[in-house]
Amino acid sequence: MGSVYSYETASGARRYRIAYRRPDHSQTSERGFKTKRDAELRLAELELSKSRGDYVNPTQARVTVAAWGGRG
């Protein structure tokens, strides 16, 4: 299970960050959630996708335009 943390931006706005472990046990985080509820919902979504085996690492899911155009 992950955690939700609050932080303050340079402009003074409160935002939330989530920290969680990927299926390969490396730790990562996502930030910029405007509400705690949004952060909690994202964290729950990630935990559910991990338990179902549907988790896709966002950094490995990036596809370049050249690679996308070559697919037919």
mmCIF file of the N, C-alpha and C atoms, coordinates in Angstrom:
data_MODEL
# 
_entry.id   MODEL 
# 
loop_
_atom_site.group_PDB 
_atom_site.id 
_atom_site.type_symbol 
_atom_site.label_atom_id 
_atom_site.label_alt_id 
_atom_site.label_comp_id 
_atom_site.label_asym_id 
_atom_site.label_entity_id 
_atom_site.label_seq_id 
_atom_site.pdbx_PDB_ins_code 
_atom_site.Cartn_x 
_atom_site.Cartn_y 
_atom_site.Cartn_z 
_atom_site.occupancy 
_atom_site.B_iso_or_equiv 
_atom_site.pdbx_formal_charge 
_atom_site.auth_seq_id 
_atom_site.auth_comp_id 
_atom_site.auth_asym_id 
_atom_site.auth_atom_id 
_atom_site.pdbx_PDB_model_num 
ATOM 1   N N  . MET A 1 1  ? 0.842  -1.174 0.000   1.00 0.00 ? 1  MET A N  1 
ATOM 2   C CA . MET A 1 1  ? 0.000  0.000  0.000   1.00 0.00 ? 1  MET A CA 1 
ATOM 3   C C  . MET A 1 1  ? 0.880  1.228  0.000   1.00 0.00 ? 1  MET A C  1 
ATOM 4   N N  . GLY A 1 2  ? 0.432  2.271  -0.633  1.00 0.00 ? 2  GLY A N  1 
ATOM 5   C CA . GLY A 1 2  ? 1.183  3.509  -0.740  1.00 0.00 ? 2  GLY A CA 1 
ATOM 6   C C  . GLY A 1 2  ? 0.756  4.521  0.302   1.00 0.00 ? 2  GLY A C  1 
ATOM 7   N N  . SER A 1 3  ? 1.290  5.713  0.152   1.00 0.00 ? 3  SER A N  1 
ATOM 8   C CA . SER A 1 3  ? 1.012  6.795  1.099   1.00 0.00 ? 3  SER A CA 1 
ATOM 9   C C  . SER A 1 3  ? 0.704  8.089  0.352   1.00 0.00 ? 3  SER A C  1 
ATOM 10  N N  . VAL A 1 4  ? -0.039 8.971  1.024   1.00 0.00 ? 4  VAL A N  1 
ATOM 11  C CA . VAL A 1 4  ? -0.377 10.285 0.486   1.00 0.00 ? 4  VAL A CA 1 
ATOM 12  C C  . VAL A 1 4  ? 0.275  11.334 1.370   1.00 0.00 ? 4  VAL A C  1 
ATOM 13  N N  . TYR A 1 5  ? 0.967  12.284 0.746   1.00 0.00 ? 5  TYR A N  1 
ATOM 14  C CA . TYR A 1 5  ? 1.644  13.360 1.471   1.00 0.00 ? 5  TYR A CA 1 
ATOM 15  C C  . TYR A 1 5  ? 1.220  14.699 0.890   1.00 0.00 ? 5  TYR A C  1 
ATOM 16  N N  . SER A 1 6  ? 1.119  15.696 1.739   1.00 0.00 ? 6  SER A N  1 
ATOM 17  C CA . SER A 1 6  ? 0.837  17.042 1.247   1.00 0.00 ? 6  SER A CA 1 
ATOM 18  C C  . SER A 1 6  ? 2.135  17.819 1.163   1.00 0.00 ? 6  SER A C  1 
ATOM 19  N N  . TYR A 1 7  ? 2.153  18.794 0.259   1.00 0.00 ? 7  TYR A N  1 
ATOM 20  C CA . TYR A 1 7  ? 3.298  19.687 0.135   1.00 0.00 ? 7  TYR A CA 1 
ATOM 21  C C  . TYR A 1 7  ? 2.791  21.032 -0.351  1.00 0.00 ? 7  TYR A C  1 
ATOM 22  N N  . GLU A 1 8  ? 3.629  22.025 -0.283  1.00 0.00 ? 8  GLU A N  1 
ATOM 23  C CA . GLU A 1 8  ? 3.259  23.374 -0.682  1.00 0.00 ? 8  GLU A CA 1 
ATOM 24  C C  . GLU A 1 8  ? 4.086  23.773 -1.901  1.00 0.00 ? 8  GLU A C  1 
ATOM 25  N N  . THR A 1 9  ? 3.423  24.325 -2.913  1.00 0.00 ? 9  THR A N  1 
ATOM 26  C CA . THR A 1 9  ? 4.125  24.761 -4.111  1.00 0.00 ? 9  THR A CA 1 
ATOM 27  C C  . THR A 1 9  ? 4.806  26.099 -3.844  1.00 0.00 ? 9  THR A C  1 
ATOM 28  N N  . ALA A 1 10 ? 5.595  26.552 -4.793  1.00 0.00 ? 10 ALA A N  1 
ATOM 29  C CA . ALA A 1 10 ? 6.286  27.829 -4.651  1.00 0.00 ? 10 ALA A CA 1 
ATOM 30  C C  . ALA A 1 10 ? 5.303  28.995 -4.530  1.00 0.00 ? 10 ALA A C  1 
ATOM 31  N N  . SER A 1 11 ? 4.131  28.863 -5.138  1.00 0.00 ? 11 SER A N  1 
ATOM 32  C CA . SER A 1 11 ? 3.123  29.917 -5.055  1.00 0.00 ? 11 SER A CA 1 
ATOM 33  C C  . SER A 1 11 ? 2.283  29.834 -3.791  1.00 0.00 ? 11 SER A C  1 
ATOM 34  N N  . GLY A 1 12 ? 2.512  28.811 -2.978  1.00 0.00 ? 12 GLY A N  1 
ATOM 35  C CA . GLY A 1 12 ? 1.801  28.679 -1.711  1.00 0.00 ? 12 GLY A CA 1 
ATOM 36  C C  . GLY A 1 12 ? 0.583  27.775 -1.748  1.00 0.00 ? 12 GLY A C  1 
ATOM 37  N N  . ALA A 1 13 ? 0.304  27.181 -2.897  1.00 0.00 ? 13 ALA A N  1 
ATOM 38  C CA . ALA A 1 13 ? -0.855 26.292 -3.013  1.00 0.00 ? 13 ALA A CA 1 
ATOM 39  C C  . ALA A 1 13 ? -0.530 24.923 -2.424  1.00 0.00 ? 13 ALA A C  1 
ATOM 40  N N  . ARG A 1 14 ? -1.495 24.310 -1.812  1.00 0.00 ? 14 ARG A N  1 
ATOM 41  C CA . ARG A 1 14 ? -1.311 22.972 -1.254  1.00 0.00 ? 14 ARG A CA 1 
ATOM 42  C C  . ARG A 1 14 ? -1.618 21.947 -2.335  1.00 0.00 ? 14 ARG A C  1 
ATOM 43  N N  . ARG A 1 15 ? -0.731 20.996 -2.487  1.00 0.00 ? 15 ARG A N  1 
ATOM 44  C CA . ARG A 1 15 ? -0.893 19.888 -3.418  1.00 0.00 ? 15 ARG A CA 1 
ATOM 45  C C  . ARG A 1 15 ? -0.577 18.592 -2.690  1.00 0.00 ? 15 ARG A C  1 
ATOM 46  N N  . TYR A 1 16 ? -0.896 17.478 -3.340  1.00 0.00 ? 16 TYR A N  1 
ATOM 47  C CA . TYR A 1 16 ? -0.687 16.174 -2.725  1.00 0.00 ? 16 TYR A CA 1 
ATOM 48  C C  . TYR A 1 16 ? 0.161  15.295 -3.636  1.00 0.00 ? 16 TYR A C  1 
ATOM 49  N N  . ARG A 1 17 ? 0.942  14.432 -3.024  1.00 0.00 ? 17 ARG A N  1 
ATOM 50  C CA . ARG A 1 17 ? 1.836  13.512 -3.704  1.00 0.00 ? 17 ARG A CA 1 
ATOM 51  C C  . ARG A 1 17 ? 1.554  12.115 -3.183  1.00 0.00 ? 17 ARG A C  1 
ATOM 52  N N  . ILE A 1 18 ? 1.623  11.129 -4.066  1.00 0.00 ? 18 ILE A N  1 
ATOM 53  C CA . ILE A 1 18 ? 1.487  9.741  -3.636  1.00 0.00 ? 18 ILE A CA 1 
ATOM 54  C C  . ILE A 1 18 ? 2.826  9.035  -3.830  1.00 0.00 ? 18 ILE A C  1 
ATOM 55  N N  . ALA A 1 19 ? 3.140  8.144  -2.932  1.00 0.00 ? 19 ALA A N  1 
ATOM 56  C CA . ALA A 1 19 ? 4.340  7.310  -3.027  1.00 0.00 ? 19 ALA A CA 1 
ATOM 57  C C  . ALA A 1 19 ? 3.886  5.861  -2.942  1.00 0.00 ? 19 ALA A C  1 
ATOM 58  N N  . TYR A 1 20 ? 4.411  5.041  -3.835  1.00 0.00 ? 20 TYR A N  1 
ATOM 59  C CA . TYR A 1 20 ? 4.013  3.636  -3.863  1.00 0.00 ? 20 TYR A CA 1 
ATOM 60  C C  . TYR A 1 20 ? 5.140  2.794  -4.438  1.00 0.00 ? 20 TYR A C  1 
ATOM 61  N N  . ARG A 1 21 ? 5.009  1.488  -4.309  1.00 0.00 ? 21 ARG A N  1 
ATOM 62  C CA . ARG A 1 21 ? 5.989  0.563  -4.865  1.00 0.00 ? 21 ARG A CA 1 
ATOM 63  C C  . ARG A 1 21 ? 5.417  -0.079 -6.122  1.00 0.00 ? 21 ARG A C  1 
ATOM 64  N N  . ARG A 1 22 ? 6.261  -0.150 -7.124  1.00 0.00 ? 22 ARG A N  1 
ATOM 65  C CA . ARG A 1 22 ? 5.895  -0.830 -8.358  1.00 0.00 ? 22 ARG A CA 1 
ATOM 66  C C  . ARG A 1 22 ? 5.963  -2.339 -8.126  1.00 0.00 ? 22 ARG A C  1 
ATOM 67  N N  . PRO A 1 23 ? 5.415  -3.126 -9.048  1.00 0.00 ? 23 PRO A N  1 
ATOM 68  C CA . PRO A 1 23 ? 5.495  -4.584 -8.890  1.00 0.00 ? 23 PRO A CA 1 
ATOM 69  C C  . PRO A 1 23 ? 6.929  -5.112 -8.807  1.00 0.00 ? 23 PRO A C  1 
ATOM 70  N N  . ASP A 1 24 ? 7.909  -4.392 -9.364  1.00 0.00 ? 24 ASP A N  1 
ATOM 71  C CA . ASP A 1 24 ? 9.303  -4.831 -9.268  1.00 0.00 ? 24 ASP A CA 1 
ATOM 72  C C  . ASP A 1 24 ? 9.955  -4.366 -7.968  1.00 0.00 ? 24 ASP A C  1 
ATOM 73  N N  . HIS A 1 25 ? 9.160  -3.825 -7.059  1.00 0.00 ? 25 HIS A N  1 
ATOM 74  C CA . HIS A 1 25 ? 9.549  -3.381 -5.719  1.00 0.00 ? 25 HIS A CA 1 
ATOM 75  C C  . HIS A 1 25 ? 10.371 -2.089 -5.693  1.00 0.00 ? 25 HIS A C  1 
ATOM 76  N N  . SER A 1 26 ? 10.479 -1.388 -6.806  1.00 0.00 ? 26 SER A N  1 
ATOM 77  C CA . SER A 1 26 ? 11.129 -0.081 -6.780  1.00 0.00 ? 26 SER A CA 1 
ATOM 78  C C  . SER A 1 26 ? 10.097 0.953  -6.337  1.00 0.00 ? 26 SER A C  1 
ATOM 79  N N  . GLN A 1 27 ? 10.541 1.978  -5.644  1.00 0.00 ? 27 GLN A N  1 
ATOM 80  C CA . GLN A 1 27 ? 9.626  2.983  -5.134  1.00 0.00 ? 27 GLN A CA 1 
ATOM 81  C C  . GLN A 1 27 ? 9.553  4.155  -6.096  1.00 0.00 ? 27 GLN A C  1 
ATOM 82  N N  . THR A 1 28 ? 8.379  4.711  -6.263  1.00 0.00 ? 28 THR A N  1 
ATOM 83  C CA . THR A 1 28 ? 8.172  5.849  -7.135  1.00 0.00 ? 28 THR A CA 1 
ATOM 84  C C  . THR A 1 28 ? 7.087  6.736  -6.557  1.00 0.00 ? 28 THR A C  1 
ATOM 85  N N  . SER A 1 29 ? 6.871  7.886  -7.170  1.00 0.00 ? 29 SER A N  1 
ATOM 86  C CA . SER A 1 29 ? 5.830  8.792  -6.681  1.00 0.00 ? 29 SER A CA 1 
ATOM 87  C C  . SER A 1 29 ? 5.237  9.566  -7.845  1.00 0.00 ? 29 SER A C  1 
ATOM 88  N N  . GLU A 1 30 ? 4.068  10.090 -7.606  1.00 0.00 ? 30 GLU A N  1 
ATOM 89  C CA . GLU A 1 30 ? 3.387  10.985 -8.532  1.00 0.00 ? 30 GLU A CA 1 
ATOM 90  C C  . GLU A 1 30 ? 2.947  12.181 -7.721  1.00 0.00 ? 30 GLU A C  1 
ATOM 91  N N  . ARG A 1 31 ? 2.982  13.354 -8.301  1.00 0.00 ? 31 ARG A N  1 
ATOM 92  C CA . ARG A 1 31 ? 2.618  14.543 -7.549  1.00 0.00 ? 31 ARG A CA 1 
ATOM 93  C C  . ARG A 1 31 ? 1.735  15.466 -8.374  1.00 0.00 ? 31 ARG A C  1 
ATOM 94  N N  . GLY A 1 32 ? 1.200  16.480 -7.710  1.00 0.00 ? 32 GLY A N  1 
ATOM 95  C CA . GLY A 1 32 ? 0.404  17.485 -8.388  1.00 0.00 ? 32 GLY A CA 1 
ATOM 96  C C  . GLY A 1 32 ? -1.098 17.336 -8.227  1.00 0.00 ? 32 GLY A C  1 
ATOM 97  N N  . PHE A 1 33 ? -1.544 16.469 -7.353  1.00 0.00 ? 33 PHE A N  1 
ATOM 98  C CA . PHE A 1 33 ? -2.980 16.289 -7.147  1.00 0.00 ? 33 PHE A CA 1 
ATOM 99  C C  . PHE A 1 33 ? -3.527 17.476 -6.363  1.00 0.00 ? 33 PHE A C  1 
ATOM 100 N N  . LYS A 1 34 ? -4.608 18.059 -6.825  1.00 0.00 ? 34 LYS A N  1 
ATOM 101 C CA . LYS A 1 34 ? -5.169 19.249 -6.180  1.00 0.00 ? 34 LYS A CA 1 
ATOM 102 C C  . LYS A 1 34 ? -5.899 18.929 -4.886  1.00 0.00 ? 34 LYS A C  1 
ATOM 103 N N  . THR A 1 35 ? -6.482 17.740 -4.808  1.00 0.00 ? 35 THR A N  1 
ATOM 104 C CA . THR A 1 35 ? -7.198 17.367 -3.587  1.00 0.00 ? 35 THR A CA 1 
ATOM 105 C C  . THR A 1 35 ? -6.656 16.046 -3.061  1.00 0.00 ? 35 THR A C  1 
ATOM 106 N N  . LYS A 1 36 ? -6.819 15.855 -1.771  1.00 0.00 ? 36 LYS A N  1 
ATOM 107 C CA . LYS A 1 36 ? -6.378 14.608 -1.155  1.00 0.00 ? 36 LYS A CA 1 
ATOM 108 C C  . LYS A 1 36 ? -7.186 13.441 -1.709  1.00 0.00 ? 36 LYS A C  1 
ATOM 109 N N  . ARG A 1 37 ? -8.448 13.691 -1.961  1.00 0.00 ? 37 ARG A N  1 
ATOM 110 C CA . ARG A 1 37 ? -9.314 12.640 -2.505  1.00 0.00 ? 37 ARG A CA 1 
ATOM 111 C C  . ARG A 1 37 ? -8.818 12.181 -3.875  1.00 0.00 ? 37 ARG A C  1 
ATOM 112 N N  . ASP A 1 38 ? -8.412 13.124 -4.733  1.00 0.00 ? 38 ASP A N  1 
ATOM 113 C CA . ASP A 1 38 ? -7.871 12.748 -6.042  1.00 0.00 ? 38 ASP A CA 1 
ATOM 114 C C  . ASP A 1 38 ? -6.629 11.872 -5.889  1.00 0.00 ? 38 ASP A C  1 
ATOM 115 N N  . ALA A 1 39 ? -5.766 12.230 -4.960  1.00 0.00 ? 39 ALA A N  1 
ATOM 116 C CA . ALA A 1 39 ? -4.550 11.457 -4.711  1.00 0.00 ? 39 ALA A CA 1 
ATOM 117 C C  . ALA A 1 39 ? -4.902 10.063 -4.199  1.00 0.00 ? 39 ALA A C  1 
ATOM 118 N N  . GLU A 1 40 ? -5.848 9.976  -3.283  1.00 0.00 ? 40 GLU A N  1 
ATOM 119 C CA . GLU A 1 40 ? -6.249 8.679  -2.739  1.00 0.00 ? 40 GLU A CA 1 
ATOM 120 C C  . GLU A 1 40 ? -6.886 7.796  -3.809  1.00 0.00 ? 40 GLU A C  1 
ATOM 121 N N  . LEU A 1 41 ? -7.690 8.401  -4.689  1.00 0.00 ? 41 LEU A N  1 
ATOM 122 C CA . LEU A 1 41 ? -8.322 7.631  -5.760  1.00 0.00 ? 41 LEU A CA 1 
ATOM 123 C C  . LEU A 1 41 ? -7.286 7.104  -6.744  1.00 0.00 ? 41 LEU A C  1 
ATOM 124 N N  . ARG A 1 42 ? -6.296 7.905  -7.075  1.00 0.00 ? 42 ARG A N  1 
ATOM 125 C CA . ARG A 1 42 ? -5.228 7.455  -7.974  1.00 0.00 ? 42 ARG A CA 1 
ATOM 126 C C  . ARG A 1 42 ? -4.432 6.315  -7.344  1.00 0.00 ? 42 ARG A C  1 
ATOM 127 N N  . LEU A 1 43 ? -4.153 6.458  -6.064  1.00 0.00 ? 43 LEU A N  1 
ATOM 128 C CA . LEU A 1 43 ? -3.418 5.413  -5.354  1.00 0.00 ? 43 LEU A CA 1 
ATOM 129 C C  . LEU A 1 43 ? -4.223 4.112  -5.329  1.00 0.00 ? 43 LEU A C  1 
ATOM 130 N N  . ALA A 1 44 ? -5.512 4.206  -5.077  1.00 0.00 ? 44 ALA A N  1 
ATOM 131 C CA . ALA A 1 44 ? -6.373 3.017  -5.080  1.00 0.00 ? 44 ALA A CA 1 
ATOM 132 C C  . ALA A 1 44 ? -6.418 2.384  -6.471  1.00 0.00 ? 44 ALA A C  1 
ATOM 133 N N  . GLU A 1 45 ? -6.461 3.211  -7.502  1.00 0.00 ? 45 GLU A N  1 
ATOM 134 C CA . GLU A 1 45 ? -6.458 2.717  -8.881  1.00 0.00 ? 45 GLU A CA 1 
ATOM 135 C C  . GLU A 1 45 ? -5.166 1.953  -9.184  1.00 0.00 ? 45 GLU A C  1 
ATOM 136 N N  . LEU A 1 46 ? -4.041 2.495  -8.735  1.00 0.00 ? 46 LEU A N  1 
ATOM 137 C CA . LEU A 1 46 ? -2.757 1.828  -8.948  1.00 0.00 ? 46 LEU A CA 1 
ATOM 138 C C  . LEU A 1 46 ? -2.681 0.503  -8.206  1.00 0.00 ? 46 LEU A C  1 
ATOM 139 N N  . GLU A 1 47 ? -3.129 0.490  -6.963  1.00 0.00 ? 47 GLU A N  1 
ATOM 140 C CA . GLU A 1 47 ? -3.094 -0.743 -6.169  1.00 0.00 ? 47 GLU A CA 1 
ATOM 141 C C  . GLU A 1 47 ? -3.987 -1.813 -6.791  1.00 0.00 ? 47 GLU A C  1 
ATOM 142 N N  . LEU A 1 48 ? -5.136 -1.412 -7.305  1.00 0.00 ? 48 LEU A N  1 
ATOM 143 C CA . LEU A 1 48 ? -6.046 -2.359 -7.946  1.00 0.00 ? 48 LEU A CA 1 
ATOM 144 C C  . LEU A 1 48 ? -5.428 -2.928 -9.219  1.00 0.00 ? 48 LEU A C  1 
ATOM 145 N N  . SER A 1 49 ? -4.810 -2.068 -10.028 1.00 0.00 ? 49 SER A N  1 
ATOM 146 C CA . SER A 1 49 ? -4.201 -2.557 -11.264 1.00 0.00 ? 49 SER A CA 1 
ATOM 147 C C  . SER A 1 49 ? -3.025 -3.486 -10.967 1.00 0.00 ? 49 SER A C  1 
ATOM 148 N N  . LYS A 1 50 ? -2.274 -3.212 -9.885  1.00 0.00 ? 50 LYS A N  1 
ATOM 149 C CA . LYS A 1 50 ? -1.187 -4.114 -9.503  1.00 0.00 ? 50 LYS A CA 1 
ATOM 150 C C  . LYS A 1 50 ? -1.734 -5.473 -9.078  1.00 0.00 ? 50 LYS A C  1 
ATOM 151 N N  . SER A 1 51 ? -2.806 -5.482 -8.315  1.00 0.00 ? 51 SER A N  1 
ATOM 152 C CA . SER A 1 51 ? -3.352 -6.756 -7.833  1.00 0.00 ? 51 SER A CA 1 
ATOM 153 C C  . SER A 1 51 ? -3.968 -7.571 -8.967  1.00 0.00 ? 51 SER A C  1 
ATOM 154 N N  . ARG A 1 52 ? -4.476 -6.907 -9.984  1.00 0.00 ? 52 ARG A N  1 
ATOM 155 C CA . ARG A 1 52 ? -5.046 -7.604 -11.143 1.00 0.00 ? 52 ARG A CA 1 
ATOM 156 C C  . ARG A 1 52 ? -3.980 -8.039 -12.142 1.00 0.00 ? 52 ARG A C  1 
ATOM 157 N N  . GLY A 1 53 ? -2.776 -7.480 -12.005 1.00 0.00 ? 53 GLY A N  1 
ATOM 158 C CA . GLY A 1 53 ? -1.720 -7.782 -12.960 1.00 0.00 ? 53 GLY A CA 1 
ATOM 159 C C  . GLY A 1 53 ? -1.774 -6.914 -14.198 1.00 0.00 ? 53 GLY A C  1 
ATOM 160 N N  . ASP A 1 54 ? -2.521 -5.814 -14.145 1.00 0.00 ? 54 ASP A N  1 
ATOM 161 C CA . ASP A 1 54 ? -2.694 -4.920 -15.285 1.00 0.00 ? 54 ASP A CA 1 
ATOM 162 C C  . ASP A 1 54 ? -1.789 -3.691 -15.225 1.00 0.00 ? 54 ASP A C  1 
ATOM 163 N N  . TYR A 1 55 ? -0.913 -3.615 -14.246 1.00 0.00 ? 55 TYR A N  1 
ATOM 164 C CA . TYR A 1 55 ? -0.095 -2.417 -14.049 1.00 0.00 ? 55 TYR A CA 1 
ATOM 165 C C  . TYR A 1 55 ? 0.844  -2.210 -15.239 1.00 0.00 ? 55 TYR A C  1 
ATOM 166 N N  . VAL A 1 56 ? 0.880  -0.975 -15.752 1.00 0.00 ? 56 VAL A N  1 
ATOM 167 C CA . VAL A 1 56 ? 1.786  -0.591 -16.822 1.00 0.00 ? 56 VAL A CA 1 
ATOM 168 C C  . VAL A 1 56 ? 2.641  0.543  -16.293 1.00 0.00 ? 56 VAL A C  1 
ATOM 169 N N  . ASN A 1 57 ? 3.953  0.345  -16.301 1.00 0.00 ? 57 ASN A N  1 
ATOM 170 C CA . ASN A 1 57 ? 4.874  1.369  -15.835 1.00 0.00 ? 57 ASN A CA 1 
ATOM 171 C C  . ASN A 1 57 ? 4.789  2.562  -16.791 1.00 0.00 ? 57 ASN A C  1 
ATOM 172 N N  . PRO A 1 58 ? 4.432  3.761  -16.304 1.00 0.00 ? 58 PRO A N  1 
ATOM 173 C CA . PRO A 1 58 ? 4.273  4.922  -17.183 1.00 0.00 ? 58 PRO A CA 1 
ATOM 174 C C  . PRO A 1 58 ? 5.534  5.265  -17.977 1.00 0.00 ? 58 PRO A C  1 
ATOM 175 N N  . THR A 1 59 ? 6.708  5.055  -17.420 1.00 0.00 ? 59 THR A N  1 
ATOM 176 C CA . THR A 1 59 ? 7.930  5.388  -18.154 1.00 0.00 ? 59 THR A CA 1 
ATOM 177 C C  . THR A 1 59 ? 8.197  4.404  -19.289 1.00 0.00 ? 59 THR A C  1 
ATOM 178 N N  . GLN A 1 60 ? 7.713  3.189  -19.183 1.00 0.00 ? 60 GLN A N  1 
ATOM 179 C CA . GLN A 1 60 ? 7.887  2.217  -20.253 1.00 0.00 ? 60 GLN A CA 1 
ATOM 180 C C  . GLN A 1 60 ? 6.752  2.262  -21.266 1.00 0.00 ? 60 GLN A C  1 
ATOM 181 N N  . ALA A 1 61 ? 5.702  2.994  -20.979 1.00 0.00 ? 61 ALA A N  1 
ATOM 182 C CA . ALA A 1 61 ? 4.550  3.064  -21.867 1.00 0.00 ? 61 ALA A CA 1 
ATOM 183 C C  . ALA A 1 61 ? 4.687  4.170  -22.906 1.00 0.00 ? 61 ALA A C  1 
ATOM 184 N N  . ARG A 1 62 ? 5.729  4.975  -22.810 1.00 0.00 ? 62 ARG A N  1 
ATOM 185 C CA . ARG A 1 62 ? 5.920  6.072  -23.761 1.00 0.00 ? 62 ARG A CA 1 
ATOM 186 C C  . ARG A 1 62 ? 6.328  5.524  -25.118 1.00 0.00 ? 62 ARG A C  1 
ATOM 187 N N  . VAL A 1 63 ? 5.684  6.063  -26.158 1.00 0.00 ? 63 VAL A N  1 
ATOM 188 C CA . VAL A 1 63 ? 5.979  5.656  -27.523 1.00 0.00 ? 63 VAL A CA 1 
ATOM 189 C C  . VAL A 1 63 ? 6.277  6.915  -28.330 1.00 0.00 ? 63 VAL A C  1 
ATOM 190 N N  . THR A 1 64 ? 7.337  6.897  -29.103 1.00 0.00 ? 64 THR A N  1 
ATOM 191 C CA . THR A 1 64 ? 7.667  8.054  -29.928 1.00 0.00 ? 64 THR A CA 1 
ATOM 192 C C  . THR A 1 64 ? 6.735  8.105  -31.135 1.00 0.00 ? 64 THR A C  1 
ATOM 193 N N  . VAL A 1 65 ? 6.653  9.270  -31.749 1.00 0.00 ? 65 VAL A N  1 
ATOM 194 C CA . VAL A 1 65 ? 5.809  9.443  -32.908 1.00 0.00 ? 65 VAL A CA 1 
ATOM 195 C C  . VAL A 1 65 ? 6.333  8.577  -34.060 1.00 0.00 ? 65 VAL A C  1 
ATOM 196 N N  . ALA A 1 66 ? 7.646  8.493  -34.190 1.00 0.00 ? 66 ALA A N  1 
ATOM 197 C CA . ALA A 1 66 ? 8.226  7.673  -35.260 1.00 0.00 ? 66 ALA A CA 1 
ATOM 198 C C  . ALA A 1 66 ? 7.867  6.201  -35.072 1.00 0.00 ? 66 ALA A C  1 
ATOM 199 N N  . ALA A 1 67 ? 7.930  5.713  -33.849 1.00 0.00 ? 67 ALA A N  1 
ATOM 200 C CA . ALA A 1 67 ? 7.574  4.320  -33.608 1.00 0.00 ? 67 ALA A CA 1 
ATOM 201 C C  . ALA A 1 67 ? 6.087  4.081  -33.817 1.00 0.00 ? 67 ALA A C  1 
ATOM 202 N N  . TRP A 1 68 ? 5.270  5.054  -33.452 1.00 0.00 ? 68 TRP A N  1 
ATOM 203 C CA . TRP A 1 68 ? 3.821  4.920  -33.612 1.00 0.00 ? 68 TRP A CA 1 
ATOM 204 C C  . TRP A 1 68 ? 3.446  4.936  -35.087 1.00 0.00 ? 68 TRP A C  1 
ATOM 205 N N  . GLY A 1 69 ? 4.087  5.788  -35.871 1.00 0.00 ? 69 GLY A N  1 
ATOM 206 C CA . GLY A 1 69 ? 3.779  5.888  -37.302 1.00 0.00 ? 69 GLY A CA 1 
ATOM 207 C C  . GLY A 1 69 ? 4.191  4.647  -38.075 1.00 0.00 ? 69 GLY A C  1 
ATOM 208 N N  . GLY A 1 70 ? 5.170  3.916  -37.572 1.00 0.00 ? 70 GLY A N  1 
ATOM 209 C CA . GLY A 1 70 ? 5.639  2.723  -38.259 1.00 0.00 ? 70 GLY A CA 1 
ATOM 210 C C  . GLY A 1 70 ? 4.738  1.518  -38.067 1.00 0.00 ? 70 GLY A C  1 
ATOM 211 N N  . ARG A 1 71 ? 3.829  1.625  -37.122 1.00 0.00 ? 71 ARG A N  1 
ATOM 212 C CA . ARG A 1 71 ? 2.919  0.501  -36.873 1.00 0.00 ? 71 ARG A CA 1 
ATOM 213 C C  . ARG A 1 71 ? 1.786  0.534  -37.869 1.00 0.00 ? 71 ARG A C  1 
ATOM 214 N N  . GLY A 1 72 ? 1.371  -0.617 -38.315 1.00 0.00 ? 72 GLY A N  1 
ATOM 215 C CA . GLY A 1 72 ? 0.297  -0.619 -39.315 1.00 0.00 ? 72 GLY A CA 1 
ATOM 216 C C  . GLY A 1 72 ? -0.720 -1.563 -38.938 1.00 0.00 ? 72 GLY A C  1 
# 
